[in-house]
Amino acid sequence: MTARFIGDYPAKTDSKGRVFLPAAFRKVLDAEEVKSLVLRQDVFQKCLVLYPESVWNAHLDSLRERINPWNSKEQMLLRKFEADAEPIELDKTGRLLISKRKLQYAGIESDVRFLAMVDRVEIWSKQALEEVMSQADNLGEELESMFGN
C-alpha cells in the first residue's frame, strides 16, 4: 500500500532551515513504516517535493525505463532529475532540515505550507502557494472538462 497524504498545513522554518512535518503527515509515514524520504525541487513550480523513498524509487524507475541509455539528451535529463534529489530523515521531534539552496529556490523565508499531493508532499512558501491557488479558481470547470460526458 502506498502512503496517501491529505491536507494543507502551515508551518514555520527556524533560522537553520528546520521545520516540523505536520503531525497528520507523520502519522501516515509511521503507519506505512516509512523511515527514509527524498527531497527535490519540483520540475514545474517553485516549490519542493518530499517523497517517501518507495514513491521516489517508483518515479525514478518509471523515468529510467523511458530513458534511452544511448541518447545523450535523455541521459542528461535523468542526470538533472537525480542530481537535485537529497535524502531526508526526520529528527526525533519530527523536524526535517531543508538546505539553504532549496529554501532559496522555493522562496521560503519563514512561513511554509505543506500541501498533500496524494503520495507525496509539496513544500511551498506561503505567499507562492497563495498566488498559485488564486489562479486556479475554475476547479469545477476543469473537473467537468476532464470527467464530464
C-alpha positions in Angstrom: 0.0 0.0 0.0 1.3 3.5 -0.9 1.1 6.3 1.6 -1.8 8.8 0.9 -1.5 12.3 2.3 -4.4 14.6 2.8 -4.5 18.3 3.7 -2.8 21.7 3.6 -0.9 22.8 6.7 1.0 25.9 7.7 4.4 25.8 9.5 7.4 28.0 10.1 11.1 27.3 9.5 13.6 28.2 12.1 16.9 30.1 11.4 18.7 26.9 10.4 16.0 25.8 7.9 14.4 23.2 10.2 10.6 22.7 10.0 8.2 20.4 11.7 6.5 18.0 9.3 2.7 18.2 10.1 1.6 15.5 12.5 -1.0 14.3 10.1 1.7 13.5 7.6 4.0 11.9 10.2 1.1 9.6 11.1 0.8 8.5 7.5 4.6 7.8 7.4 4.5 6.0 10.7 1.6 3.8 9.6 3.5 2.9 6.4 6.7 2.4 8.4 8.5 5.0 6.2 11.9 5.9 7.6 13.6 7.5 4.5 12.4 10.4 2.5 13.7 12.2 -0.6 13.5 16.0 -1.2 13.9 17.6 -4.6 12.8 20.8 -6.4 9.6 20.5 -8.3 10.0 20.4 -12.1 7.1 22.7 -12.8 6.6 25.1 -9.9 8.9 26.9 -7.4 8.2 24.5 -4.6 9.9 21.5 -3.1 8.6 17.9 -3.2 9.0 15.4 -0.4 8.7 11.8 -1.4 8.6 8.7 0.7 11.6 6.7 -0.5 9.5 4.0 -2.1 7.5 6.5 -4.1 10.7 8.3 -5.2 12.1 4.9 -6.3 8.9 4.1 -8.3 9.1 7.5 -10.1 12.8 7.0 -10.8 12.2 3.5 -12.1 9.5 4.8 -14.4 11.7 7.6 -15.7 14.7 5.2 -16.2 12.5 2.8 -18.2 11.8 5.5 -20.7 15.3 6.8 -21.0 17.5 5.5 -23.9 21.0 4.9 -22.4 22.4 5.7 -25.9 20.7 9.1 -26.2 22.8 11.9 -24.7 19.9 14.3 -24.2 17.9 11.7 -22.4 20.9 10.8 -20.2 21.2 14.5 -19.3 17.5 14.6 -18.4 18.0 11.7 -16.0 21.2 13.2 -14.6 19.5 16.6 -13.9 16.5 14.9 -12.3 18.6 12.7 -10.0 21.2 15.4 -9.2 18.8 17.6 -7.3 17.5 14.9 -5.0 18.7 14.6 -1.5 17.9 12.1 1.3 16.0 13.5 4.3 15.3 12.0 7.6 13.1 13.4 10.3 14.7 14.0 13.7 13.2 12.6 16.9 10.8 15.6 17.2 9.5 15.3 13.6 11.6 18.1 12.1 13.3 18.0 8.7 16.2 20.1 7.6 15.9 21.9 4.3 19.1 23.2 2.7 19.6 26.9 2.2 19.8 26.3 -1.6 16.4 24.6 -1.6 14.9 27.3 0.6 16.1 29.9 -1.8 14.8 28.1 -4.8 11.3 27.9 -3.3 11.4 31.4 -2.0 10.9 30.2 1.6 11.9 32.6 4.3 9.8 31.6 7.3 6.2 30.8 6.5 5.8 27.4 4.9 2.8 25.5 3.6 2.8 21.7 3.3 0.4 20.6 0.6 -0.6 16.9 0.2 -0.3 15.6 -3.3 -1.7 12.1 -3.0 1.6 10.1 -2.5 4.0 13.0 -1.9 4.0 16.3 -0.1 4.8 19.7 -1.6 6.5 22.4 0.5 5.8 25.9 -0.6 6.4 29.4 0.6 3.1 30.6 2.0 2.9 33.5 -0.5 3.8 31.5 -3.6 1.1 28.9 -2.8 -1.5 31.6 -2.3 -0.6 33.1 -5.6 -0.7 29.7 -7.5 -4.0 28.7 -5.8 -5.7 32.1 -6.6 -5.1 31.4 -10.3 -6.8 28.0 -10.1 -10.3 29.3 -9.4 -12.1 27.3 -12.1 -11.7 23.9 -10.5 -15.3 22.8 -11.2 -15.0 23.7 -14.9 -11.6 21.8 -15.1 -13.1 18.7 -13.5 -16.1 18.8 -15.7 -13.9 19.1 -18.7 -11.9 16.0 -17.6 -14.7 13.8 -16.4 -18.0 15.2 -17.9 -19.7 13.5 -20.7 
